[in-house]
Amino acid sequence: MADPALTVASDTICHIIVKAREFDAQDVETDTDLASNGSDDRMIASLEGHAGDPTEAELREFIDALDEDEQTELVALLWLGRGDGTLDDWDELKEQARELRNKRTADYLLGEPLLSDHLEAGLSAFGGSCTDFELGRL
């Protein structure tokens, strides 16, 4: 049996990982005073999640723009990375993701607490890494 292969581009996966890290790094909103002065409150609001957050919106739009096969493979990669199977189970993970697929893939992925870590672990199982991708963008 041939080794399984990813069909979704590694740059696509790495883009999602980087954006998911940005999204996950945010804290809950503590200062709802829109008239607050950033220099007075130590710029704390810049690290907090807010309604209409552009990072979340960008990530959601990016995932929604992927085709069904790419979305299915991302979900399977998440499951692989969190230990729900091994590379030997790759075809079964993809089939299960395909069967459970709906129009809320972005919601599902963004609701996963360790999305970036799981996707990175899944990519690593295929021998991939985002190191080069991150060097050029961070």
Backbone bond lengths (Angstrom), bond angles and torsions (degrees), N, CA, C in turn:
res aa  C-N    CA-C-N  psi(-1)  N-CA   C-N-CA  omega(-1)  CA-C   N-CA-C  phi
1 M - - - 1.454 - - 1.521 109.45 -
2 A 1.319 117.32 133.03 1.461 122.74 -179.93 1.521 110.16 -73.43
3 D 1.326 114.69 150.64 1.458 119.56 176.54 1.519 109.39 -63.77
4 P 1.332 117.28 141.43 1.469 119.17 178.12 1.525 110.40 -67.34
5 A 1.298 115.21 156.77 1.463 120.45 179.76 1.520 109.51 -132.66
6 L 1.315 115.29 149.90 1.460 121.38 174.11 1.524 108.71 -83.16
7 T 1.311 115.80 138.47 1.465 119.17 174.91 1.524 111.08 -101.32
8 V 1.319 117.02 -22.71 1.463 120.11 176.27 1.533 107.00 -76.64
9 A 1.318 116.60 138.00 1.465 121.66 -176.61 1.527 111.33 -63.61
10 S 1.324 116.05 139.64 1.463 119.88 179.91 1.532 111.08 -63.00
11 D 1.337 118.43 -32.49 1.468 120.22 176.21 1.528 111.30 -62.99
12 T 1.321 116.67 -34.86 1.464 121.04 176.74 1.517 110.12 -64.35
13 I 1.328 115.84 -47.06 1.468 120.87 179.45 1.527 109.89 -62.65
14 C 1.323 117.08 -44.78 1.462 121.29 -178.58 1.530 111.74 -64.91
15 H 1.328 117.38 -37.82 1.465 120.48 176.28 1.530 109.94 -59.67
16 I 1.317 116.61 -44.60 1.468 120.99 179.49 1.521 110.21 -65.14
17 I 1.322 117.75 -41.08 1.466 121.09 179.16 1.526 110.57 -60.92
18 V 1.333 117.49 -47.87 1.466 121.59 -178.79 1.525 110.44 -62.40
19 K 1.323 117.38 -46.81 1.466 120.71 -179.72 1.528 111.17 -66.75
20 A 1.330 117.47 -36.73 1.465 120.44 178.58 1.527 110.49 -65.49
21 R 1.316 117.20 -35.42 1.476 119.92 175.95 1.523 110.61 -63.99
22 E 1.328 116.47 -42.49 1.464 119.93 177.61 1.524 110.30 -60.94
23 F 1.312 116.00 -43.87 1.463 121.90 -179.17 1.530 110.65 -65.88
24 D 1.341 116.79 -44.57 1.464 121.29 -177.91 1.519 112.78 -69.06
25 A 1.334 117.74 -24.32 1.463 121.24 -177.33 1.523 112.40 -74.08
26 Q 1.316 116.27 -13.51 1.462 119.12 -177.94 1.523 110.63 -75.20
27 D 1.301 114.55 149.47 1.450 122.39 177.54 1.522 108.50 -102.62
28 V 1.315 116.84 168.39 1.462 119.68 177.93 1.524 109.28 -68.47
29 E 1.309 116.25 151.09 1.455 121.82 -178.56 1.522 110.04 -68.66
30 T 1.333 115.87 128.49 1.466 120.08 179.70 1.520 112.15 -114.79
31 D 1.336 116.55 -25.70 1.467 120.23 -177.84 1.515 108.33 -115.44
32 T 1.319 115.86 103.87 1.459 120.22 -178.47 1.525 112.19 -93.57
33 D 1.319 117.07 4.76 1.453 121.74 -179.91 1.525 109.50 -78.87
34 L 1.326 116.17 102.77 1.449 120.55 -177.86 1.526 112.55 -66.64
35 A 1.330 117.78 -16.95 1.452 121.02 -179.55 1.524 111.65 -91.41
36 S 1.300 117.02 4.90 1.451 120.23 -177.41 1.525 110.67 -66.52
37 N 1.289 116.17 151.24 1.460 122.85 -179.99 1.524 108.13 -96.46
38 G 1.336 116.89 120.60 1.450 121.45 -177.03 1.511 114.07 -56.25
39 S 1.330 117.27 -39.06 1.470 119.33 -179.53 1.523 111.52 -70.41
40 D 1.330 116.99 -27.43 1.462 120.28 178.20 1.527 112.29 -76.86
41 D 1.327 117.41 -31.20 1.471 118.69 -177.59 1.528 112.20 -104.03
42 R 1.342 116.44 24.32 1.467 123.38 175.39 1.534 112.55 59.18
43 M 1.347 117.42 29.93 1.472 123.23 176.56 1.532 112.53 55.70
44 I 1.316 116.30 26.55 1.463 121.02 -177.19 1.524 112.37 -61.32
45 A 1.317 116.98 -31.35 1.461 120.19 -177.00 1.527 112.04 -63.89
46 S 1.327 117.84 -23.80 1.464 119.80 -178.59 1.522 112.15 -68.11
47 L 1.325 118.36 -17.79 1.464 122.21 179.56 1.519 112.65 -103.61
48 E 1.311 116.89 5.23 1.456 120.85 -177.23 1.514 111.32 -103.80
49 G 1.326 115.10 147.92 1.449 120.53 174.85 1.519 110.15 -76.70
50 H 1.299 116.58 138.64 1.464 121.61 -179.90 1.519 109.13 -132.03
51 A 1.310 116.16 154.85 1.459 120.07 174.26 1.519 108.44 -58.20
52 G 1.312 116.34 137.65 1.456 120.30 -179.02 1.519 112.86 75.96
53 D 1.325 117.34 21.40 1.456 122.86 -178.36 1.524 110.82 -54.85
54 P 1.327 118.63 124.78 1.464 120.63 -176.96 1.527 113.61 -65.97
55 T 1.334 118.74 -30.55 1.465 120.65 178.70 1.523 109.91 -66.59
56 E 1.315 116.14 -45.80 1.463 119.70 178.48 1.526 110.38 -63.53
57 A 1.308 116.67 -44.24 1.466 120.51 -179.25 1.524 111.02 -62.08
58 E 1.324 117.05 -43.24 1.464 120.64 179.11 1.530 110.99 -63.21
59 L 1.316 116.47 -44.29 1.458 120.82 -179.73 1.530 111.12 -64.96
60 R 1.317 116.22 -43.70 1.468 121.22 178.84 1.538 110.57 -61.90
61 E 1.324 117.36 -45.54 1.471 120.80 179.06 1.520 111.49 -63.80
62 F 1.316 116.60 -39.48 1.467 120.93 179.69 1.526 110.53 -62.62
63 I 1.331 116.86 -46.64 1.466 120.97 -179.99 1.524 110.49 -66.14
64 D 1.324 116.86 -43.15 1.469 120.59 -179.96 1.530 112.04 -62.84
65 A 1.329 117.34 -28.20 1.470 121.31 -178.89 1.529 112.59 -78.88
66 L 1.324 117.42 -13.21 1.468 120.34 178.33 1.522 109.47 -71.18
67 D 1.324 116.52 152.43 1.462 118.76 177.32 1.532 110.25 -76.61
68 E 1.305 116.30 170.56 1.468 121.25 -175.35 1.523 112.63 -58.82
69 D 1.327 116.99 -40.79 1.466 120.04 -179.97 1.524 111.20 -64.30
70 E 1.335 117.47 -40.83 1.460 120.77 178.86 1.528 111.11 -66.55
71 Q 1.329 116.75 -42.23 1.462 119.92 177.96 1.526 111.03 -63.59
72 T 1.327 115.80 -41.52 1.461 120.52 178.71 1.521 110.49 -61.37
73 E 1.317 116.18 -44.41 1.457 120.01 -178.84 1.526 111.46 -67.58
74 L 1.329 118.47 -35.16 1.467 120.62 176.39 1.525 111.49 -61.92
75 V 1.323 116.43 -42.99 1.464 119.94 178.86 1.531 109.72 -63.97
76 A 1.326 116.96 -44.30 1.468 120.67 178.41 1.532 110.52 -62.65
77 L 1.336 117.26 -38.42 1.463 121.42 178.87 1.530 110.58 -65.65
78 L 1.326 116.76 -39.71 1.460 121.40 175.04 1.524 109.72 -58.57
79 W 1.324 116.60 -48.10 1.467 120.37 -179.41 1.520 111.34 -63.02
80 L 1.318 116.86 -40.92 1.457 121.09 178.05 1.522 109.49 -61.39
81 G 1.315 116.97 -45.93 1.457 122.05 -178.39 1.513 114.41 -66.59
82 R 1.313 117.44 -27.35 1.473 118.53 178.95 1.530 111.78 -93.75
83 G 1.332 116.27 4.94 1.456 120.32 171.74 1.515 115.39 91.98
84 D 1.328 117.83 18.14 1.466 120.66 179.32 1.523 112.41 -79.19
85 G 1.311 117.16 -0.85 1.456 122.86 178.78 1.515 109.03 -179.56
86 T 1.333 114.92 -179.38 1.453 121.18 178.38 1.531 108.40 -120.30
87 L 1.317 116.25 178.63 1.461 119.44 176.94 1.525 111.31 -58.33
88 D 1.341 116.35 -30.76 1.466 119.65 177.05 1.526 111.73 -63.51
89 D 1.320 116.70 -23.76 1.469 122.30 -178.74 1.527 112.25 -96.41
90 W 1.332 118.21 5.83 1.455 122.25 -171.68 1.530 112.74 -53.27
91 D 1.326 117.40 -48.30 1.469 119.47 -178.84 1.527 111.42 -62.14
92 E 1.335 116.98 -38.52 1.468 120.48 178.23 1.526 111.34 -68.45
93 L 1.345 116.71 -39.81 1.467 119.71 177.76 1.526 110.73 -62.11
94 K 1.332 116.40 -43.31 1.469 119.18 178.45 1.526 111.28 -65.49
95 E 1.312 117.19 -40.12 1.466 119.87 -179.79 1.529 110.43 -64.80
96 Q 1.324 116.47 -42.56 1.463 119.96 178.24 1.530 110.28 -63.54
97 A 1.320 117.20 -42.67 1.470 120.73 178.37 1.527 110.39 -62.82
98 R 1.322 116.88 -38.34 1.472 121.35 178.92 1.532 110.23 -64.84
99 E 1.330 116.69 -42.52 1.469 121.08 -179.44 1.527 111.80 -66.13
100 L 1.323 117.09 -34.86 1.465 121.45 -176.66 1.528 113.09 -91.42
101 R 1.319 116.51 -3.91 1.461 121.72 -176.15 1.526 112.14 -58.99
102 N 1.325 114.50 139.59 1.466 121.31 174.12 1.523 107.47 -144.44
103 K 1.267 117.53 -170.44 1.463 121.15 -176.64 1.533 112.29 -86.94
104 R 1.319 117.47 12.81 1.461 121.34 -178.78 1.535 112.18 -116.29
105 T 1.331 116.84 34.21 1.462 120.29 -178.33 1.516 111.39 -60.51
106 A 1.312 118.09 -43.70 1.471 121.01 179.52 1.524 110.29 -60.46
107 D 1.336 117.84 -43.81 1.463 121.09 177.91 1.523 110.53 -58.91
108 Y 1.327 115.37 -45.16 1.465 120.08 -178.90 1.533 110.51 -61.99
109 L 1.337 116.32 -49.94 1.457 119.53 -177.79 1.528 111.67 -64.30
110 L 1.330 117.75 -44.13 1.457 120.54 -178.93 1.527 112.58 -70.12
111 G 1.314 117.10 -18.48 1.456 121.30 176.24 1.516 113.11 -83.26
112 E 1.318 117.13 -6.86 1.466 121.91 179.62 1.528 108.66 -81.42
113 P 1.337 118.25 117.60 1.464 120.82 -173.46 1.530 115.41 -58.06
114 L 1.293 119.39 -35.24 1.462 122.17 -177.71 1.521 111.00 -116.16
115 L 1.322 116.79 43.13 1.460 121.81 -175.08 1.526 112.30 -51.89
116 S 1.327 117.52 -51.82 1.466 119.79 -176.67 1.520 111.43 -62.64
117 D 1.318 117.36 -41.72 1.469 121.07 179.71 1.524 111.53 -64.02
118 H 1.326 116.27 -43.84 1.465 119.91 -178.55 1.530 111.74 -67.93
119 L 1.328 116.82 -42.29 1.459 119.05 178.00 1.527 110.52 -64.37
120 E 1.323 116.13 -39.91 1.462 119.64 179.18 1.533 110.62 -64.80
121 A 1.323 117.64 -40.83 1.469 120.71 177.95 1.525 110.78 -66.07
122 G 1.323 116.99 -39.03 1.455 120.77 177.11 1.516 111.44 -64.05
123 L 1.321 116.73 -44.50 1.462 121.33 177.95 1.531 110.31 -62.60
124 S 1.309 116.39 -39.82 1.457 121.43 178.70 1.533 111.34 -62.80
125 A 1.327 117.13 -35.03 1.470 120.68 178.18 1.531 111.00 -61.17
126 F 1.327 116.27 -27.04 1.463 121.87 176.98 1.536 111.50 -90.02
127 G 1.329 116.36 2.97 1.456 120.60 -179.16 1.512 113.21 85.13
128 G 1.320 117.67 11.00 1.452 122.18 -178.51 1.515 112.71 -94.66
129 S 1.312 115.66 164.47 1.457 122.71 179.81 1.527 108.82 -153.40
130 C 1.310 115.50 155.52 1.463 120.88 177.60 1.520 112.28 -103.84
131 T 1.319 117.44 9.10 1.465 121.14 -175.64 1.524 111.83 -55.22
132 D 1.320 117.53 -51.82 1.476 120.53 -179.37 1.518 111.44 -64.31
133 F 1.323 117.12 -39.37 1.462 122.34 179.41 1.525 109.52 -61.32
134 E 1.339 116.75 -46.33 1.457 121.34 -177.35 1.525 111.86 -67.72
135 L 1.335 117.25 -36.64 1.456 120.33 -179.73 1.518 111.63 -60.84
136 G 1.308 116.39 -35.75 1.450 119.99 -178.69 1.507 114.15 -81.31
137 R 1.332 118.16 -8.98 1.458 120.28 -173.63 1.525 115.00 -124.80
138 L 1.293 117.48 -17.93 1.465 119.19 -176.80 1.509 111.85 -101.98
